[in-house]
Amino acid sequence: MTLMPLTFSSSIAVAAAAAATVTSSPRFSLVSLRGFKKLPLRCALSVRAMSELVQDKESVVAATTSSFSNTTPTELNHSRTFLDARTEEDLISGLRKEIEAGRLPPNVASGMEELFCNYKNAVLSSGAPRAAHTVISNMSVAFDRMLLGVEHPFTFNPYHKAIREPFDYYQFVHTYIRPLIDFKNSYVGNVSLFSELEDKIRQGHNIVLISNHQSEADPAVISLLLEAQCPYIGENIKCVAGDRVITDPLCKPFSMGRNLICVYSKKHMNDDPELVDMKRKANTRSLKEMAKLLRSGSQLIWIAPSGGRDRPDPSTGEWFPAPFDPSSVDNMRRLVEHSGAPGHIYPMSLLCYDIMPPPPKVEKEIGEKRLVGFHGTGLSIAPEISFSDVTADCNNPNEAKEAYSQAMHKSVNEQYKTLNSAINHGRGIEASTSTVSLSQPWN
């Protein structure tokens, strides 16, 4: 996730019954730990670009450290190697320094360096004023948080609340992801529905967003595209998240800025047979936490019942929302219905794979190559889908479960086609349809 967080899992059932069926989680880690190709310790910016950096670097560092006034000894004793960086060379030499000091494992440093190079190239390609400054400012803070996490590993609870102080990890993720979004070529579908959601949440209702999952930046993309009109949604959304984004030292700082319900993905449940029982028990604890949250009302939960990120068609290269697991959709529906609070389930669609495209295939090992890009993004929501309406003609529970999941996926897919037409085929607002009204609420 990154940032951002972002990757934001999925099967939800009444807790004890559902543990064995957990599907997978929105993965929004931005970087990984192993498997990186070793790069030379330099990815040089131009001298002119470097000259743009220094003017307000002091204010960035001050803003980062001012929140430490009431902080713990862990923060106070933490190395300032990266926060003091003002140039690319400072960052790269800082990696060497921390390796030599024994505070940073070489493989972690290699991953950080590769991320820096990819992030730099993406942000510079945006053509934004002071892009070079943005690269150094954002990566110095990211490196600092990664180093702190290696020195003092953070442990996530089954339900993790975004850490906003003494260091604001939520804003950290936003600051990191924002330069990767081409807002001129980004769109939100049916933005008025998001305002309606917020009203329902404030009235005590539970809202569940059933969507596809495109990139590790998904949670931050949702928040940033809604920041101008519905910031409450971005700050309060809870992402059902897989274990990888809370165990990888380079991902954890980004995950710490999101509200997470942490589960083990069904796709990786049997990777290590000796850990299967532990994972199922952990999932049971997490699902009980979710049930407890829903009983309290006013919850907003995002889940991707495909069990992972979308992948392109290997024959055409076209991207599309991956099929949903009907059991995950049905388990979520039952959990909402049994909460005791009014509940609503909405189909939502995301298009943002170009920001952080996943590998072509699902990989067991942590350490996929991280690509980063500057690109337009899209988010759309459709009216809630009633289970009773969709399943009125079904003859048995299994048929009803399949029908409801298909109805959700159909809506997500239709919205995705509209976003794709607007963003990747250059139609912009004109791509709007009778069911998806596109806008740019930040304008």
C-alpha positions in Angstrom: 0.0 0.0 0.0 1.3 1.8 0.3 0.2 3.7 0.7 -2.7 3.4 1.0 -3.4 1.5 2.1 -5.1 0.7 0.9 -4.9 -3.4 0.6 -8.1 -2.6 1.9 -10.6 -10.1 2.1 -13.2 -11.5 2.3 -15.4 -14.0 3.6 -17.7 -13.0 6.3 -20.0 -15.4 8.0 -21.5 -15.6 11.4 -18.1 -15.9 13.0 -17.7 -19.4 14.2 -19.3 -20.9 11.1 -17.4 -18.7 8.7 -13.8 -19.2 9.7 -13.1 -21.9 7.2 -14.7 -20.0 4.3 -12.8 -16.7 4.5 -11.9 -15.8 0.9 -9.3 -13.2 0.6 -8.8 -9.7 1.4 -8.3 -6.5 -0.5 -4.5 -6.3 -0.6 -3.3 -2.8 -0.6 0.3 -3.1 0.4 2.5 -0.8 -1.6 5.8 -2.6 -1.2 7.1 -6.0 -0.2 10.0 -7.5 1.5 11.7 -10.2 -0.5 12.4 -11.0 -4.2 13.6 -7.6 -5.3 16.1 -7.2 -8.1 19.2 -5.5 -6.8 19.6 -2.1 -8.3 22.7 0.2 -8.2 22.4 2.6 -5.3 21.5 5.5 -7.4 18.6 6.6 -9.6 19.6 10.1 -10.3 17.4 13.1 -10.6 18.8 16.0 -12.5 20.7 18.8 -10.8 18.0 21.3 -11.8 15.4 19.1 -10.3 17.4 18.8 -7.1 17.6 22.5 -6.8 13.8 22.7 -6.5 13.7 20.5 -3.4 15.2 22.4 -0.5 13.0 25.5 -0.1 10.3 24.1 2.1 11.8 20.7 3.1 12.2 22.2 6.6 8.5 22.6 6.9 7.9 19.0 5.8 10.2 17.7 8.5 8.8 20.1 11.1 5.3 19.0 10.3 6.3 15.4 10.6 8.1 15.8 13.8 5.9 18.3 15.5 3.4 15.6 16.2 6.0 13.8 18.3 5.8 16.3 21.2 3.9 13.8 23.3 5.4 10.7 21.7 7.0 7.6 23.1 10.6 6.9 23.7 10.5 4.7 20.6 10.0 7.7 18.5 12.3 10.0 20.4 15.2 7.5 20.1 14.5 6.8 16.5 17.2 7.6 13.8 16.5 10.8 11.8 18.6 9.6 8.9 15.8 9.8 6.3 13.9 12.8 7.8 17.0 14.9 7.4 17.4 13.9 3.7 17.2 16.8 1.2 18.4 15.1 -1.9 18.1 11.7 -3.6 21.8 11.1 -2.7 20.9 11.6 1.0 18.2 9.0 0.8 20.4 6.4 -1.0 23.4 7.0 1.3 21.0 6.8 4.2 20.1 3.3 3.2 23.8 2.4 3.2 24.2 4.0 6.6 21.3 2.1 8.2 22.6 -1.2 6.7 26.0 -0.6 8.2 24.5 0.3 11.5 22.7 -3.0 11.6 19.3 -1.3 11.8 18.1 -2.2 8.3 18.4 -5.6 6.6 20.0 -5.4 3.1 17.0 -7.1 1.4 14.6 -4.5 3.0 16.9 -1.7 1.9 16.9 -3.1 -1.7 13.1 -3.1 -1.7 13.1 0.5 -0.5 15.5 1.6 -3.2 13.5 -0.1 -5.9 10.3 1.6 -4.6 12.0 4.9 -4.6 13.1 4.6 -8.3 9.6 3.5 -9.4 7.8 6.2 -7.4 10.2 8.9 -8.6 9.6 8.0 -12.3 5.8 8.0 -11.8 5.6 11.3 -10.0 8.0 13.0 -12.4 6.0 11.8 -15.4 3.0 13.7 -14.1 4.7 17.0 -15.0 3.4 18.6 -11.8 5.2 21.7 -10.5 7.9 20.8 -8.0 7.4 17.1 -8.7 11.1 16.4 -7.8 10.5 18.0 -4.4 7.4 15.9 -3.9 9.4 12.7 -4.5 12.0 13.5 -1.9 9.6 14.8 0.7 7.2 11.8 0.4 9.9 9.2 0.2 11.9 10.6 3.1 8.9 10.2 5.4 8.0 6.8 3.9 11.6 5.5 4.5 11.5 6.9 8.0 8.3 5.0 8.8 9.7 1.8 7.3 12.8 2.0 9.3 10.9 2.7 12.5 8.7 -0.4 11.8 11.8 -2.6 11.3 13.4 -1.3 14.6 10.1 -1.5 16.5 7.7 -3.9 14.7 4.0 -2.9 15.1 1.5 -5.7 15.9 -2.0 -5.3 14.5 -5.1 -6.4 16.4 -8.0 -8.3 14.7 -9.7 -4.9 14.4 -7.2 -2.1 13.8 -8.1 1.6 14.0 -6.2 4.0 11.8 -3.4 5.6 13.8 -3.8 9.4 13.6 -1.5 10.5 16.4 1.2 11.2 17.5 2.0 10.6 13.8 -0.9 10.8 11.4 -0.6 7.7 9.2 -3.9 8.3 7.4 -2.7 11.7 6.0 0.7 10.1 5.3 -0.9 7.6 3.0 -2.9 10.4 1.3 0.2 12.5 0.8 2.0 9.6 -0.8 -0.8 8.4 -3.2 -2.2 11.8 -4.2 0.7 12.6 -6.7 0.0 9.3 -8.5 -3.6 10.2 -9.5 -4.3 12.1 -12.7 -7.3 14.0 -11.4 -7.9 15.6 -14.8 -8.6 12.1 -16.1 -10.4 10.7 -13.0 -14.1 10.3 -12.4 -16.7 9.4 -9.8 -19.9 7.7 -10.8 -23.2 8.6 -8.9 -21.4 10.8 -6.3 -24.8 11.8 -4.8 -25.2 8.2 -3.6 -22.1 8.5 -1.5 -23.7 11.5 0.2 -26.8 9.3 0.9 -24.5 6.6 2.4 -23.0 9.1 4.7 -26.5 10.3 5.9 -27.5 6.6 6.6 -24.3 5.9 8.5 -24.9 9.0 10.7 -28.4 7.7 11.4 -27.0 4.4 12.8 -27.3 2.3 9.7 -24.7 -0.2 8.5 -23.3 0.1 5.0 -21.4 -2.6 3.1 -19.6 -1.9 -0.2 -19.2 -5.0 -2.4 -16.6 -4.2 -5.0 -13.8 -5.4 -7.2 -10.2 -4.9 -6.1 -7.7 -3.5 -8.5 -4.5 -2.3 -6.8 -2.8 -1.9 -3.5 -3.8 1.8 -3.5 -7.5 1.1 -3.6 -8.4 2.4 -0.1 -6.5 5.6 -0.7 -8.0 6.1 -4.1 -11.5 5.8 -2.6 -10.7 8.4 0.0 -9.0 10.8 -2.3 -11.7 10.7 -5.0 -14.3 11.4 -2.3 -12.2 13.9 -0.3 -13.7 17.0 -1.6 -17.4 16.0 -1.1 -17.5 13.1 1.3 -14.3 13.0 3.5 -16.3 11.3 6.2 -16.4 8.1 4.1 -12.7 7.9 3.5 -11.9 8.4 7.2 -14.5 5.9 8.5 -14.4 3.1 5.9 -13.2 -0.2 7.4 -11.3 -2.5 5.0 -11.3 -6.3 5.3 -7.6 -6.9 4.8 -5.3 -9.9 4.3 -2.4 -10.8 6.5 0.3 -9.9 4.1 -0.3 -6.1 4.4 0.1 -6.3 8.2 3.2 -8.5 8.3 5.5 -7.1 5.5 7.7 -4.4 7.1 7.5 -2.2 4.1 3.7 -2.4 3.8 2.9 -1.9 7.5 3.3 1.9 7.7 0.7 2.3 5.0 -1.7 -0.3 6.6 -1.3 1.5 9.9 -3.2 4.5 8.4 -6.3 2.5 7.5 -9.2 1.0 9.6 -8.7 -2.8 9.1 -10.5 -6.0 9.9 -7.6 -8.4 9.6 -8.1 -11.9 8.2 -6.1 -14.7 6.5 -7.0 -15.1 2.9 -8.7 -18.3 1.7 -6.3 -18.3 -1.3 -3.4 -18.6 1.1 -5.0 -20.6 3.9 -3.2 -23.8 3.0 0.2 -22.3 2.0 1.7 -23.8 5.2 -0.4 -26.8 6.5 1.0 -26.4 10.0 -0.5 -22.9 10.2 -4.0 -23.7 8.9 -5.6 -24.2 12.4 -4.0 -20.9 13.7 -5.2 -19.0 10.7 -8.8 -20.3 11.1 -8.8 -19.4 14.8 -7.5 -15.9 14.0 -10.2 -15.5 11.3 -12.9 -16.4 13.9 -11.6 -13.7 16.2 -11.6 -11.2 13.4 -15.1 -12.1 12.3 -16.4 -11.8 15.8 -14.9 -8.3 15.9 -16.8 -7.5 12.7 -20.1 -8.9 14.1 -19.5 -6.8 17.3 -18.9 -3.6 15.2 -22.1 -4.2 13.1 -24.2 -4.7 16.2 -23.2 -1.2 17.3 -24.4 0.3 14.0 -23.1 3.2 11.9 -20.4 1.0 10.3 -19.0 1.3 6.7 -17.3 -1.8 5.5 -15.5 -2.5 2.2 -15.0 -6.0 1.0 -13.8 -7.6 -2.3 -15.5 -11.0 -2.6 -13.3 -11.9 -5.6 -10.7 -12.9 -3.0 -7.9 -10.8 -4.5 -7.0 -8.2 -7.1 -8.3 -8.2 -10.7 -6.0 -9.5 -13.4 -5.9 -8.8 -17.1 -7.2 -11.4 -19.6 -4.0 -13.2 -20.7 -5.2 -13.4 -24.3 -6.4 -9.8 -24.7 -4.7 -7.9 -22.0 -8.1 -6.3 -21.1 -8.9 -5.8 -17.4 -12.2 -6.6 -15.9 -13.6 -7.3 -12.4 -12.8 -10.8 -11.2 -15.7 -13.1 -10.4 -17.1 -12.9 -6.9 -17.2 -15.8 -4.5 -21.0 -16.3 -3.8 -20.3 -17.7 -0.3 -18.4 -14.5 0.6 -21.2 -12.3 -0.6 -23.8 -14.4 1.2 -21.9 -14.5 4.4 -21.6 -10.7 4.4 -25.3 -10.4 3.7 -26.2 -12.7 6.6 -23.9 -10.9 9.0 -25.5 -7.6 8.2 -29.0 -9.0 8.5 -28.2 -10.5 12.0 -26.6 -7.3 13.3 -29.9 -5.8 14.6 -29.2 -2.5 13.0 -30.6 -1.4 9.6 -28.3 -2.5 6.9 -27.6 -1.8 3.2 -25.4 -3.5 0.6 -24.2 -1.5 -2.4 -22.2 -2.6 -5.5 -19.2 -0.4 -6.1 -16.6 -0.4 -8.9 -13.0 0.7 -8.9 -10.6 1.4 -11.8 -7.1 2.2 -10.7 -4.8 -0.7 -11.7 -2.3 1.5 -13.6 -1.3 3.2 -10.4 0.1 0.0 -8.9 -0.6 -3.0 -11.3 -0.4 -6.4 -9.7 1.7 -9.3 -11.1 -0.1 -11.2 -13.9 -0.7 -14.2 -11.6 -1.3 -14.7 -7.9 2.0 -15.3 -6.2 2.5 -17.3 -3.0 5.6 -15.6 -1.9 5.8 -12.1 -0.6 8.1 -10.0 -2.8 6.3 -9.2 -6.0 7.9 -6.5 -8.2 6.4 -3.2 -7.4 5.4 -1.0 -10.4 4.1 2.5 -9.8 2.4 4.8 -12.4 0.7 8.1 -12.8 -2.8 7.6 -14.2 -6.5 8.5 -14.2 -8.6 6.5 -11.7 -12.3 5.9 -11.3 -14.8 5.1 -8.6 -18.6 4.4 -9.0 -21.4 3.2 -6.9 -24.9 2.0 -7.8 -28.1 1.8 -5.7 -28.3 -1.0 -3.1 -29.5 -4.3 -4.4 -32.3 -6.0 -2.4 -31.8 -9.7 -1.7 -35.5 -10.4 -1.6 -36.1 -8.8 -5.0 -33.3 -10.6 -6.7 -34.1 -14.0 -5.3 -37.9 -14.0 -5.4 -38.0 -16.7 -8.1 -35.2 -18.9 -6.7 -36.1 -22.4 -5.5 -33.5 -23.0 -2.8 -30.8 -21.2 -0.7 -27.9 -22.1 -3.0 -29.7 -20.8 -6.1 -30.5 -17.6 -4.2 -26.9 -17.2 -3.1 -25.7 -17.5 -6.6 -28.3 -15.1 -8.0 -27.5 -12.4 -5.5 -23.8 -12.7 -6.1 -24.3 -12.5 -9.9 -26.5 -9.4 -9.5 -23.8 -7.7 -7.5 -21.1 -8.6 -10.0 -23.2 -7.6 -13.0 -23.6 -4.1 -11.5 -19.9 -3.8 -10.6 -19.0 -4.9 -14.2 -21.4 -2.4 -15.8 -20.1 0.5 -13.8 -16.5 -0.6 -14.6 -17.2 -0.5 -18.3 -18.4 3.1 -18.0 -15.3 4.1 -16.0 -13.1 2.4 -18.5 -14.8 4.2 -21.4 -14.3 7.5 -19.6 -10.7 7.0 -18.5 -9.0 4.6 -20.9 -10.9 5.5 -24.1 -10.9 9.2 -23.6 -14.6 9.8 -23.5 -14.6 11.6 -20.2 -17.9 12.8 -18.8 -19.6 11.9 -22.1 -19.2 8.2 -21.1 -22.0 8.7 -18.6 -25.0 6.4 -19.0 -28.5 6.2 -17.8 -27.3 4.4 -14.7 -23.9 5.9 -14.1 -23.6 9.7 -13.9 -19.9 10.7 -14.0 -18.5 13.8 -12.4 -15.3 15.3 -10.9 -16.4 16.5 -7.5 -13.0 18.1 -6.8 -13.6 20.7 -9.6 
